[in-house]
Amino acid sequence: MAGPIPAASGRIFISYRREETAYPAAWLFDRLAERFGGGQVFKDVDSIQLGDDFVEVITRAVGSCDVLLTLIGNEWLTITDEHGRRRLDDPDDFVRLEIEAALTRNVRVIPILVEDARMPRADDLPDSLAKLVRRQALELSPARFEFDTSRLLRVLDMTLAEVRTAQKDATPEVAPAGKAPDPGTTEVQEAPARPEQAGQSRTRTSPTATPAPPDGVRPPSDRDEPPGRQRRRLSTRARILAGVGVGIVLLLLIGVIVASSQTTPSPTENAGDGQGTTQASGGIEVDSTPVTSGDGIRLTGLKAVSRNNPPLVGDTIAVSYSLTNVGKQRVQLEYTFVGARNAANDRKDTEDMNEGRALAPGETVNAQGRVFLDSVGTWQLWPCYVLSGERFCPDKWQVFFVLAK
């Protein structure tokens, strides 16, 4: 029977139909294997042996990956089996099983539209695949294969980096195993007897072991005192502890009030009329002054947010902005993205959005991108767009800087 899918079986799974997209799948496999290593890309479920439960094998193989690329050609919806039935309607169809497993296990799914294919509609698909239509697709054309795959590689770089960070954050820190207490030893709470003991609230001690007193001195004992005095002494100790507790609570409340009064205002509180410098969480300052490019595209609402303040290596910077066509002619967006360069000036541009979006005069589109900080130093980030005819935004448009520590 089938054993476990090896860990090296891949983080990227390519789902395709051999009758339709075998050649594009092979080209894509070669590029991805060159970038991420052959052991990180999974193209065919070749490990299914006689007697194996192929549903289980496919589910396990897809579940071991972080991204599923599903290649969709012009006949992807209509391909039939030897009986003339549509393949997608067969619950045991391999392609259907692969996508179902990815959607069920929250594996990121990226549809790849091959040679002018269109995204299917929800009513064209089985109910179990309906969520596929909500996934942002990438067009892959043989005429611009290098350009299209370079865009895909940027998305995969970011996605796999985020997955690694999420897995690292989700791993609980295990404290080193301590020595088990000896039988008869108990943990007791002692009231602080002297100021220098105030911080030592818990000690381990044996009920039979007591510190040796000075020579000739018998330690005082509660048993030596009358019962009334014992009760009064315990009552006094309780009052002291209660007073200490109230004092600690008051100090904590004062600290919270002071910290709240010194908290940096949120971006919306500083936004004003949308002009000038704003500071988002994470200590990122951006120039949000509206600017207009030579293409008649107006940039507004630029914001950047990070998890930590200041940003640390492993953080993701979320950048958002809006673009408005202030010209008199309709413009065709190829896509929007966030440009990024690390301290070594390596390109780390984010994933694409708003692909094929046409903007009428006065129309606005919202855009965003997430930049994963994978190295220390000063990063440069800026919003950008690409129009038809390979017209890009101005070089480093409204660039801002992030210092990753």
C-alpha positions as CSV (number, residue, x, y, z in Angstrom):
1,M,0.0,0.0,0.0
2,A,1.1,3.6,-0.4
3,G,3.5,4.9,2.2
4,P,3.7,8.5,3.3
5,I,4.5,11.1,0.6
6,P,8.1,12.1,1.1
7,A,8.8,15.5,2.5
8,A,10.7,16.4,-0.6
9,S,7.8,15.6,-2.9
10,G,7.2,19.3,-3.3
11,R,5.8,22.5,-2.0
12,I,4.3,23.4,-5.4
13,F,1.7,21.1,-7.0
14,I,0.9,21.5,-10.7
15,S,-2.6,20.2,-11.6
16,Y,-3.2,19.8,-15.3
17,R,-4.8,17.6,-18.0
18,R,-2.4,15.6,-20.2
19,E,-4.8,15.8,-23.1
20,E,-4.8,19.6,-23.1
21,T,-2.0,21.3,-21.2
22,A,0.9,18.8,-21.0
23,Y,3.4,21.0,-22.8
24,P,2.7,24.2,-20.8
25,A,2.9,22.1,-17.6
26,A,6.3,20.7,-18.7
27,W,7.6,24.2,-19.5
28,L,6.4,25.5,-16.2
29,F,7.8,22.5,-14.2
30,D,11.2,23.2,-15.7
31,R,11.2,26.8,-14.7
32,L,9.9,26.1,-11.2
33,A,12.4,23.3,-10.7
34,E,15.2,25.6,-11.7
35,R,14.0,28.2,-9.3
36,F,13.0,26.1,-6.3
37,G,14.6,22.8,-6.9
38,G,13.2,19.7,-8.5
39,G,12.2,18.2,-5.2
40,Q,10.0,21.1,-4.4
41,V,7.7,20.8,-7.4
42,F,5.1,18.0,-7.8
43,K,3.6,17.5,-11.2
44,D,2.2,14.0,-11.5
45,V,1.0,11.5,-8.9
46,D,3.4,8.8,-10.1
47,S,3.6,7.1,-6.7
48,I,0.1,5.5,-7.0
49,Q,0.7,1.7,-7.0
50,L,-1.7,-1.2,-7.6
51,G,-4.1,-1.5,-4.7
52,D,-3.5,2.0,-3.5
53,D,-6.4,4.3,-2.6
54,F,-5.8,6.9,-5.2
55,V,-8.1,9.4,-3.5
56,E,-6.0,9.1,-0.3
57,V,-2.7,9.4,-2.2
58,I,-3.8,12.5,-4.1
59,T,-5.2,14.1,-1.0
60,R,-2.0,13.5,0.9
61,A,0.2,14.7,-2.0
62,V,-1.7,17.9,-2.4
63,G,-1.9,18.4,1.3
64,S,1.9,18.2,1.6
65,C,2.3,21.2,-0.7
66,D,1.8,24.9,0.0
67,V,0.6,26.1,-3.4
68,L,-1.5,24.4,-6.1
69,L,-1.2,25.7,-9.7
70,T,-4.2,24.5,-11.7
71,L,-3.7,24.9,-15.5
72,I,-6.9,25.7,-17.3
73,G,-7.1,25.5,-21.1
74,N,-9.9,26.3,-23.5
75,E,-11.3,22.7,-23.2
76,W,-10.7,22.3,-19.4
77,L,-14.5,22.5,-18.7
78,T,-15.6,20.3,-21.6
79,I,-13.2,17.4,-21.8
80,T,-15.1,14.1,-21.7
81,D,-14.2,10.5,-20.9
82,E,-14.6,7.5,-23.1
83,H,-18.3,7.4,-22.4
84,G,-18.9,11.0,-23.4
85,R,-19.4,12.3,-19.9
86,R,-17.7,15.5,-18.7
87,R,-14.6,14.6,-16.7
88,L,-15.2,17.3,-14.0
89,D,-18.6,15.7,-13.2
90,D,-16.8,12.5,-12.2
91,P,-16.1,12.5,-8.4
92,D,-13.1,10.3,-9.0
93,D,-11.5,12.6,-11.7
94,F,-7.9,13.3,-10.8
95,V,-8.0,17.0,-11.6
96,R,-11.2,17.4,-9.6
97,L,-9.7,15.5,-6.6
98,E,-6.6,17.6,-6.7
99,I,-8.4,21.0,-6.6
100,E,-10.9,19.7,-4.0
101,A,-8.1,18.6,-1.7
102,A,-6.3,22.0,-2.0
103,L,-9.5,24.0,-1.3
104,T,-10.4,21.7,1.6
105,R,-6.9,21.9,3.2
106,N,-6.6,25.7,2.6
107,V,-3.7,25.2,0.2
108,R,-3.3,28.4,-1.9
109,V,-4.7,27.8,-5.3
110,I,-3.6,29.9,-8.3
111,P,-5.5,29.3,-11.6
112,I,-3.2,29.5,-14.7
113,L,-5.1,30.4,-17.8
114,V,-3.4,28.9,-20.8
115,E,-3.6,30.5,-24.3
116,D,-6.5,32.9,-23.8
117,A,-8.6,30.5,-21.7
118,R,-11.3,32.1,-19.5
119,M,-12.0,31.5,-15.9
120,P,-15.0,29.3,-15.5
121,R,-18.2,30.5,-13.8
122,A,-19.4,29.0,-10.5
123,D,-22.5,27.4,-12.2
124,D,-20.1,25.7,-14.7
125,L,-18.4,23.8,-11.9
126,P,-19.4,21.1,-9.3
127,D,-20.3,22.6,-6.0
128,S,-17.1,21.3,-4.5
129,L,-15.0,23.5,-6.9
130,A,-17.2,26.6,-6.8
131,K,-14.6,28.5,-4.6
132,L,-12.1,28.2,-7.4
133,V,-13.7,31.1,-9.3
134,R,-12.9,33.5,-6.5
135,R,-9.1,32.9,-6.9
136,Q,-7.0,35.5,-8.8
137,A,-5.8,33.9,-12.0
138,L,-2.6,34.4,-14.0
139,E,-2.6,34.3,-17.8
140,L,0.2,32.2,-19.4
141,S,0.8,32.7,-23.1
142,P,3.6,31.0,-25.2
143,A,4.1,34.4,-26.8
144,R,5.1,36.0,-23.5
145,F,6.0,32.9,-21.5
146,E,9.1,34.5,-19.9
147,F,7.2,37.6,-18.8
148,D,4.2,35.7,-17.4
149,T,6.4,33.2,-15.5
150,S,8.5,35.9,-14.0
151,R,5.3,37.4,-12.5
152,L,4.3,34.0,-11.2
153,L,7.7,33.5,-9.6
154,R,7.3,36.7,-7.7
155,V,4.0,35.5,-6.3
156,L,5.5,32.1,-5.3
157,D,8.5,33.7,-3.7
158,M,6.3,35.8,-1.4
159,T,3.8,33.0,-0.8
160,L,6.4,30.4,0.3
161,A,8.2,32.9,2.4
162,E,4.9,33.7,4.2
163,V,4.1,30.1,4.7
164,R,7.5,29.5,6.3
165,T,7.0,32.4,8.6
166,A,3.5,31.3,9.6
167,Q,4.8,27.8,10.3
168,K,7.6,29.2,12.4
169,D,5.2,31.4,14.4
170,A,2.8,28.5,14.9
171,T,5.5,26.2,16.4
172,P,5.2,26.3,20.2
173,E,8.3,26.9,22.2
174,V,8.9,23.9,24.4
175,A,10.5,24.7,27.8
176,P,13.4,22.4,28.8
177,A,12.2,19.6,31.0
178,G,12.8,20.3,34.6
179,K,13.8,18.0,37.4
180,A,10.8,16.3,39.0
181,P,10.2,17.3,42.6
182,D,11.3,14.9,45.3
183,P,8.5,12.9,47.1
184,G,7.3,14.8,50.1
185,T,8.5,18.2,48.7
186,T,5.8,20.7,48.3
187,E,5.5,24.2,46.9
188,V,4.4,26.8,49.4
189,Q,3.6,30.5,49.4
190,E,5.5,32.6,51.9
191,A,4.8,36.2,52.9
192,P,7.8,38.5,52.4
193,A,9.4,38.8,55.8
194,R,12.1,41.4,54.8
195,P,12.3,44.0,52.0
196,E,15.1,42.1,50.3
197,Q,12.8,39.1,50.0
198,A,10.0,41.0,48.3
199,G,10.1,39.5,44.7
200,Q,10.6,35.9,45.9
201,S,7.0,34.8,46.1
202,R,7.5,31.1,45.6
203,T,10.2,28.7,47.0
204,R,10.5,25.0,47.1
205,T,11.1,23.6,50.5
206,S,10.6,20.4,52.5
207,P,8.1,20.4,55.3
208,T,10.6,18.7,57.5
209,A,13.6,20.8,56.6
210,T,14.0,24.1,58.4
211,P,17.0,26.5,58.4
212,A,19.4,25.9,61.3
213,P,19.2,28.7,63.9
214,P,22.3,30.3,65.4
215,D,23.9,28.4,68.2
216,G,22.0,28.5,71.4
217,V,19.0,30.4,69.9
218,R,15.7,28.6,69.7
219,P,13.6,29.8,66.7
220,P,10.3,31.3,67.6
221,S,7.2,29.3,66.8
222,D,3.6,30.1,66.5
223,R,2.9,27.2,68.8
224,D,4.6,29.1,71.6
225,E,2.1,31.9,71.4
226,P,-1.4,32.0,72.9
227,P,-4.2,31.2,70.3
228,G,-5.5,34.7,70.4
229,R,-2.2,36.2,69.5
230,Q,-1.7,33.7,66.7
231,R,-5.0,34.7,65.1
232,R,-4.2,38.4,65.5
233,R,-0.8,37.8,63.8
234,L,-2.4,35.9,60.9
235,S,-4.9,38.7,60.5
236,T,-2.2,41.3,60.4
237,R,-0.3,39.3,57.8
238,A,-3.4,39.0,55.7
239,R,-4.0,42.8,55.9
240,I,-0.4,43.4,54.8
241,L,-0.7,41.1,51.8
242,A,-4.0,42.7,50.8
243,G,-2.5,46.1,51.0
244,V,0.4,45.0,48.8
245,G,-2.0,43.6,46.3
246,V,-4.0,46.8,46.1
247,G,-0.9,48.8,45.6
248,I,0.3,46.6,42.7
249,V,-3.1,47.0,41.0
250,L,-3.0,50.8,41.3
251,L,0.5,50.8,39.9
252,L,-0.6,48.7,36.9
253,L,-3.6,51.0,36.2
254,I,-1.3,54.1,36.3
255,G,1.1,52.4,33.9
256,V,-1.7,51.6,31.5
257,I,-3.0,55.1,31.6
258,V,0.4,56.6,30.9
259,A,1.1,54.1,28.1
260,S,-2.2,54.9,26.5
261,S,-1.5,58.6,26.6
262,Q,1.8,58.1,24.8
263,T,0.5,55.7,22.1
264,T,1.3,56.8,18.5
265,P,-1.9,58.0,16.8
266,S,-3.3,55.7,14.1
267,P,-3.0,56.5,10.4
268,T,-6.6,57.6,10.2
269,E,-6.1,60.0,13.1
270,N,-3.2,61.7,11.2
271,A,-4.7,61.4,7.8
272,G,-6.4,64.8,7.8
273,D,-7.1,65.7,4.2
274,G,-5.0,62.9,2.9
275,Q,-1.9,65.0,2.4
276,G,1.5,65.1,4.1
277,T,3.4,62.4,5.9
278,T,1.5,59.7,7.8
279,Q,2.9,57.1,10.2
280,A,1.3,53.7,10.2
281,S,1.7,51.0,12.8
282,G,5.2,49.5,12.7
283,G,6.8,52.9,12.6
284,I,6.5,53.2,8.8
285,E,6.3,56.8,7.5
286,V,5.0,57.4,4.0
287,D,4.3,60.5,2.0
288,S,0.6,60.4,1.3
289,T,0.5,63.6,-0.7
290,P,-1.6,62.9,-3.8
291,V,0.6,62.9,-7.0
292,T,-0.2,62.4,-10.7
293,S,1.9,60.6,-13.2
294,G,2.4,61.6,-16.8
295,D,-0.2,59.0,-17.8
296,G,-2.9,60.9,-16.0
297,I,-3.0,58.4,-13.1
298,R,-3.4,60.0,-9.7
299,L,-2.0,58.2,-6.6
300,T,-3.8,58.8,-3.2
301,G,-4.3,57.1,0.1
302,L,-0.8,55.5,0.3
303,K,-0.4,53.6,3.6
304,A,2.0,51.0,5.0
305,V,1.5,48.7,8.0
306,S,3.7,46.2,9.7
307,R,3.3,43.9,12.6
308,N,6.2,45.1,14.7
309,N,7.6,48.6,15.6
310,P,10.2,48.9,14.3
311,P,9.8,46.2,11.5
312,L,11.8,43.0,12.0
313,V,13.2,40.4,9.5
314,G,10.3,38.0,9.0
315,D,7.6,40.7,9.1
316,T,5.3,41.4,6.1
317,I,4.7,45.1,5.1
318,A,1.1,45.6,3.9
319,V,1.0,48.5,1.4
320,S,-2.3,49.9,0.1
321,Y,-3.1,52.8,-2.2
322,S,-5.7,54.1,-4.8
323,L,-5.3,55.0,-8.4
324,T,-7.6,57.4,-10.3
325,N,-7.7,58.1,-14.0
326,V,-7.8,61.9,-14.0
327,G,-7.2,62.1,-17.8
328,K,-9.8,62.4,-20.5
329,Q,-9.0,59.1,-22.2
330,R,-9.8,55.6,-21.0
331,V,-6.7,53.7,-19.8
332,Q,-6.1,50.0,-19.7
333,L,-4.3,48.6,-16.7
334,E,-2.2,45.5,-17.2
335,Y,-1.8,45.1,-13.4
336,T,-0.8,46.9,-10.3
337,F,1.9,45.9,-7.8
338,V,4.3,47.2,-5.1
339,G,7.9,47.7,-6.1
340,A,10.5,46.6,-3.5
341,R,14.3,46.5,-3.3
342,N,16.2,45.1,-0.3
343,A,19.5,46.5,1.0
344,A,21.4,44.6,-1.7
345,N,19.1,46.1,-4.4
346,D,17.6,42.8,-5.2
347,R,14.1,42.9,-6.7
348,K,11.3,41.8,-4.3
349,D,8.2,43.1,-6.1
350,T,4.9,41.9,-4.8
351,E,2.1,40.0,-6.4
352,D,0.0,41.6,-9.2
353,M,-3.5,42.9,-8.9
354,N,-6.2,44.5,-11.1
355,E,-5.1,42.6,-14.1
356,G,-6.8,43.7,-17.3
357,R,-8.7,46.5,-15.5
358,A,-9.9,49.3,-17.7
359,L,-10.3,52.8,-16.1
360,A,-12.7,55.3,-17.5
361,P,-12.0,59.0,-16.9
362,G,-12.6,59.7,-13.2
363,E,-12.7,56.0,-12.2
364,T,-10.7,54.8,-9.2
365,V,-9.2,51.4,-8.4
366,N,-7.8,50.2,-5.1
367,A,-4.6,48.3,-5.0
368,Q,-2.4,46.6,-2.4
369,G,0.7,44.4,-2.0
370,R,2.5,42.6,0.8
371,V,6.3,42.7,0.9
372,F,8.0,40.0,3.0
373,L,11.2,41.3,4.7
374,D,13.6,38.4,4.4
375,S,16.8,40.3,5.1
376,V,18.2,43.1,7.3
377,G,18.9,46.6,6.2
378,T,17.0,49.4,4.5
379,W,14.3,48.4,2.0
380,Q,12.8,50.7,-0.6
381,L,9.1,50.3,-1.4
382,W,6.8,52.2,-3.7
383,P,3.3,51.7,-5.4
384,C,3.3,51.0,-9.1
385,Y,1.2,50.1,-12.1
386,V,1.7,48.8,-15.7
387,L,-0.5,50.1,-18.6
388,S,-0.9,48.5,-22.0
389,G,2.1,49.1,-24.2
390,E,4.5,48.3,-21.3
391,R,4.1,51.8,-19.7
392,F,5.1,51.7,-16.1
393,C,4.6,54.1,-13.2
394,P,7.4,56.7,-12.7
395,D,10.6,55.2,-11.4
396,K,10.3,54.6,-7.6
397,W,7.0,56.6,-7.4
398,Q,6.5,58.0,-3.9
399,V,9.2,55.7,-2.6
400,F,9.5,55.2,1.1
401,F,12.0,53.3,3.2
402,V,11.8,50.6,5.8
403,L,14.6,49.6,8.1
404,A,14.4,45.8,8.9
405,K,16.3,44.8,12.0
